[in-house]
């Protein structure tokens, strides 16, 4: 087994850190996009649910 020099170890650990940082950034971007989608569709979802309840309520009045 070959011994690694300090420079090689630094290079290996640096590569691992940069890969982890890019992975973390990717997760952060995904979470941000999901957050934007939830904020954008939230009012529509609330309106749809409210409309559904209203339709159910109205249908019980006239049955």
N, C-alpha and C positions, 0 to 999 in steps of 0.2 A: 504494500500500500504506500502510495506516494504522500509525503508530507506537503502540506500547502504552506506557502509563505504568507506573511501578513498581508501583502498586497493582493494576493489571490483571494484570501479570505474576505478582505474588504470589497473586492470586486463581486464576489459571490453574494455577500450579504446585501450589497448595494442593489444588485439585480433583483434579489428577492424583495427588498423593500419597495423598489419602484414598481414591481409587478403588483404587490399588495396595494400600493397607493392607487394605481390605475384601476384596480378591481374595486376599491372603496369608492373612487370617484364615479365609476360606472353605476354602482348601487345607489349612490347619492343622486345621480341624474335620473335614474329610474324612479326613485322615490319622489323626486320633484315632479316628474311628469304625471305620476299617479295622483299626487296631491292636486295638481292643476286640473286633471280630469275630474276628480271628485268635486272640487270647487265649482267647475264649469257645469257639471251635470247635476250637482246637488239640488239647486232650485227646481230643475225639471223633475227630478225624482220626487221631491216634496210635493210639487204641484200634481204629479201623476197620482201619488198616494192620496192626497187630499181629494182629488177628483174622484178617485175610486170610492173613497168613503162617502163622499157627497152623493154619488150615483146610487150607492147601496142604500143610503138613508132615504133618498127621494123615492126609490123603488119600494121601500117598505111603507111609505105614506100612501101610495096609490094602489096597494094590493089589498 
